[in-house]
């Protein structure tokens, strides 16, 4: 179950392989009708994008566009905590052709693959079966062993979204993980829904139901997930064009732990810089600075995270080219 939740519940700002929904689009009315609420995975996205991603070691990322529909990237990571590695990432998408060929739209398919120096593979595919139905498949291997194979189908109505995910089906071991999502726009500001996770194996069988709600204002969003497994609350507020803040509270009934986090993002367009910082109840303080090195096609990334309770310090330096 952990592999499914890791793929579906907390998408990273830079690691999400598929195009995201337009920001704030779920709050707009179209001809007096309620708009689509988006995906269940994106409920806390506004708040999570404010927090910095932890950096460690030295990283170099080189992006290269080979054609109008094919792009590759090379990532070299020297780590002092774990093993150093190299990752090759490729994206094939007819979506990028829409600016050159009018017949291609966002409904075009997308294929994504990533392989590291140990031979582990992470592959994604996204296909739009119709205007409202899309299918997604995820495959992950750990060297020569399959770790995850996951299939998802999502239907987006005019004011609701329904999705079903099946992960790691195994006929011989009689095991499978099923996840169902549903979101409904109740008003222009209120979205309600839920998630049902069902796990079946030879020795165990069970399910977890989680209810979700989101209420949005002109420049803020409040979201709550609550169920048998715990609770997750977040609050996002955009103070002005330069400053955004986010607050998160998570409680788990399985680990009997609660965490509270505060993050903020400061945009300095005149200096071509973006700074993200955070502090949480585990006495972890961190920040990441991104500096665009104009006129070069490169971005310098510097970050540091301090764990005062564990007396640990992690620093990172990275350069993105292309």
C-alpha positions in Angstrom: 0.0 0.0 0.0 2.9 2.3 0.7 4.0 2.3 -2.9 0.6 3.3 -4.1 0.3 6.2 -1.6 3.8 7.3 -2.5 2.8 7.6 -6.1 -0.6 9.2 -5.6 -0.7 11.3 -2.5 2.2 13.6 -2.4 3.4 14.7 -5.9 6.5 16.7 -5.9 6.8 20.1 -7.4 9.6 19.1 -9.8 8.9 15.3 -10.1 5.3 15.3 -11.3 5.5 13.7 -14.8 2.3 15.0 -16.2 0.8 18.4 -16.9 -1.0 19.9 -13.9 -4.3 21.6 -13.8 -4.4 25.3 -14.3 -4.1 27.0 -10.9 -7.3 28.1 -9.3 -9.3 26.9 -12.3 -11.7 24.9 -10.0 -12.9 28.1 -8.4 -14.1 29.8 -11.6 -17.6 29.6 -12.9 -18.3 28.9 -16.5 -21.7 30.2 -17.7 -23.1 30.1 -14.1 -22.1 26.4 -13.8 -19.7 24.9 -11.3 -16.3 23.9 -12.7 -14.4 20.6 -12.3 -12.7 20.3 -8.9 -9.6 18.7 -10.3 -7.9 15.6 -9.0 -7.9 14.2 -5.5 -4.1 14.2 -5.4 -4.0 18.0 -6.0 -6.1 19.1 -3.0 -3.0 20.0 -0.9 -0.8 21.0 -3.9 -1.1 24.8 -3.5 0.3 24.5 0.1 2.9 21.9 -0.7 4.4 23.9 -3.6 5.4 26.6 -1.1 7.7 24.3 0.9 11.3 23.7 -0.2 12.5 20.3 -1.5 15.3 19.0 0.6 18.7 19.2 -1.2 21.9 17.3 -0.3 25.3 16.9 -2.0 26.1 18.3 -5.4 23.7 17.8 -8.4 24.0 18.7 -12.0 21.0 18.5 -14.3 21.5 18.9 -18.1 18.3 19.2 -20.2 18.3 18.9 -23.9 15.5 19.2 -26.4 16.2 16.8 -29.3 13.1 17.6 -31.3 9.7 19.3 -30.9 8.3 16.2 -29.2 11.3 14.5 -27.6 13.3 15.8 -24.6 16.0 14.2 -22.5 17.9 15.1 -19.3 21.0 13.8 -17.5 21.3 14.1 -13.7 24.6 13.6 -11.9 24.3 13.5 -8.1 27.3 13.3 -5.7 25.9 12.5 -2.2 27.6 12.3 1.2 24.7 10.5 2.7 23.8 7.8 0.2 25.4 6.4 -2.9 26.1 8.7 -5.8 24.2 8.0 -8.9 23.4 9.0 -12.5 19.9 9.3 -13.9 18.7 9.4 -17.5 15.3 11.0 -18.0 13.3 11.1 -21.3 10.0 12.6 -22.2 8.0 11.9 -25.4 4.9 14.0 -25.8 2.9 15.2 -28.8 1.5 17.9 -26.5 4.5 20.1 -27.1 3.7 20.1 -30.8 0.5 22.1 -30.3 2.3 25.4 -30.7 3.6 24.2 -34.2 0.7 22.0 -35.4 -2.8 23.1 -34.5 -4.3 19.6 -34.6 -2.4 18.5 -31.5 -3.9 19.5 -28.1 -3.5 18.5 -24.4 -5.3 15.3 -25.2 -2.2 14.0 -26.9 -0.4 11.0 -25.2 2.7 11.4 -23.0 5.4 8.8 -22.3 8.0 9.3 -19.5 10.9 7.1 -18.6 13.8 7.3 -16.1 16.6 4.9 -15.4 19.5 5.3 -12.9 23.0 3.9 -12.8 21.9 0.8 -10.9 19.5 -0.3 -13.6 16.2 0.7 -11.8 13.5 2.0 -14.1 10.6 4.3 -13.5 8.1 4.6 -16.4 4.9 6.6 -16.8 2.3 6.8 -19.5 -0.7 9.0 -19.9 -3.4 8.6 -22.6 -6.7 10.6 -23.1 -9.2 8.0 -24.2 -11.9 10.7 -24.7 -12.5 14.3 -23.8 -13.4 13.4 -20.2 -11.6 10.0 -19.7 -7.9 9.6 -19.2 -5.8 6.5 -18.4 -2.4 6.4 -16.6 0.0 3.5 -16.1 3.1 3.5 -13.8 5.8 0.8 -13.7 8.7 0.7 -11.2 11.6 -1.7 -11.0 14.4 -2.1 -8.4 17.2 -3.4 -10.6 15.8 -6.6 -12.1 12.8 -6.9 -9.7 9.4 -5.3 -10.3 8.3 -3.1 -7.4 5.2 -1.4 -8.6 2.8 -1.7 -11.5 -0.2 0.6 -11.3 -3.1 1.4 -13.5 -5.5 4.4 -13.1 -8.6 5.5 -14.9 -10.1 9.0 -14.3 -13.3 10.5 -15.4 -13.8 14.3 -15.2 -17.4 15.5 -15.4 -18.5 19.1 -15.6 -18.5 19.5 -11.7 -17.0 16.2 -10.4 -14.0 13.9 -10.7 -14.0 10.1 -10.2 -10.9 7.9 -10.4 -10.1 4.2 -9.8 -6.5 2.9 -9.3 -5.4 -0.7 -9.3 -1.8 -1.5 -8.0 0.3 -4.6 -7.8 -2.3 -7.2 -8.9 -0.9 -10.7 -8.2 -3.1 -13.7 -9.2 -0.7 -16.3 -7.6 -0.5 -14.5 -4.3 -4.2 -13.4 -4.5 -3.3 -9.8 -3.6 -4.3 -6.5 -5.0 -4.6 -2.8 -3.9 -7.6 -0.8 -5.1 -8.0 3.0 -4.6 -11.1 5.0 -5.4 -11.3 8.8 -5.5 -14.3 11.1 -5.8 -14.6 14.9 -5.7 -17.7 17.0 -6.1 -17.9 20.8 -6.4 -20.7 21.8 -4.0 -20.4 25.5 -4.7 -17.9 27.8 -6.3 -15.8 27.8 -3.1 -16.5 24.3 -1.5 -15.3 20.9 -2.7 -16.2 17.7 -0.9 -15.1 14.1 -1.6 -13.4 11.0 -0.3 -10.9 8.2 -0.9 -11.3 4.5 -0.3 -8.2 2.3 -0.1 -8.8 -1.5 -0.2 -6.1 -4.1 0.3 -6.4 -7.8 -0.2 -3.8 -10.5 0.5 -3.6 -14.1 1.6 -3.1 -13.2 5.3 -5.0 -9.9 5.5 -7.8 -7.8 4.0 -9.1 -4.4 4.9 -9.9 -0.9 3.8 -9.4 2.7 4.9 -12.0 5.4 4.2 -10.8 9.1 4.1 -13.1 12.0 3.7 -11.9 15.3 2.2 -13.1 18.9 2.0 -11.7 22.1 0.6 -12.9 25.7 1.0 -11.3 28.5 -0.9 -11.3 32.3 -0.8 -10.0 34.9 -3.2 -6.4 34.4 -2.1 -6.4 31.4 0.3 -7.3 27.7 0.4 -8.1 25.5 3.4 -8.1 21.7 3.0 -8.9 18.8 5.3 -8.5 15.0 4.9 -9.7 12.9 7.8 -10.2 9.2 8.2 -9.2 6.0 10.1 -5.6 6.4 9.2 -5.3 10.0 10.5 -5.8 13.6 9.5 -4.1 16.0 7.2 -4.9 19.7 7.2 -3.3 22.5 5.2 -3.8 26.2 4.8 -2.4 28.2 1.9 -2.4 32.0 1.7 -1.1 34.3 -1.0 -0.2 37.6 0.7 0.8 39.5 -2.5 2.5 38.9 -5.8 5.8 38.1 -4.0 5.0 36.3 -0.8 3.1 33.0 -0.3 2.7 31.1 3.0 1.5 27.6 3.9 0.8 25.7 7.1 0.4 21.9 7.4 -0.7 19.6 10.2 -0.5 15.8 9.9 -1.5 13.2 12.4 -1.1 9.4 11.9 -3.0 6.8 14.0 -0.5 4.1 12.8 2.7 5.8 14.0 1.0 7.8 16.8 2.9 10.9 15.6 1.8 14.4 14.7 3.8 17.1 12.8 3.2 20.8 12.3 5.0 22.6 9.5 5.2 26.2 8.3 6.5 27.2 4.9 6.8 30.3 2.8 7.9 31.4 -0.7 9.3 34.7 -1.7 9.6 35.7 -5.4 12.0 38.4 -6.4 11.5 38.8 -10.2 13.8 41.8 -10.4 16.7 39.6 -9.1 15.5 36.4 -10.9 15.4 34.7 -7.6 12.9 32.5 -5.7 13.4 31.6 -2.0 11.5 28.9 -0.1 11.8 28.3 3.6 10.3 26.0 6.2 10.2 25.1 9.9 8.4 22.2 11.6 7.6 20.7 15.0 10.5 18.2 14.7 13.0 21.2 15.0 13.9 21.1 11.3 14.7 24.4 9.7 15.5 24.6 6.0 15.6 26.9 3.0 16.3 26.7 -0.8 17.4 29.6 -3.0 16.9 29.4 -6.8 18.8 31.9 -8.9 18.4 32.3 -12.6 21.8 33.0 -14.2 20.8 35.2 -17.1 21.6 35.4 -19.9 22.9 31.8 -19.5 20.2 29.0 -19.7 21.0 27.9 -16.2 19.6 28.0 -12.7 21.7 27.8 -9.5 20.1 26.1 -6.5 21.5 26.3 -3.0 19.9 24.8 0.0 20.5 23.9 3.7 18.5 22.0 6.3 19.3 21.8 10.0 17.8 19.2 12.3 18.4 20.7 15.8 16.9 17.7 17.6 19.1 15.2 15.8 22.1 17.5 15.5 22.4 17.0 11.8 23.1 19.4 8.9 22.6 18.8 5.2 23.7 21.2 2.5 23.1 21.0 -1.2 24.3 22.8 -4.4 22.8 22.2 -7.8 22.9 23.6 -11.3 20.1 23.1 -13.9 21.2 23.7 -17.5 18.7 24.0 -20.3 
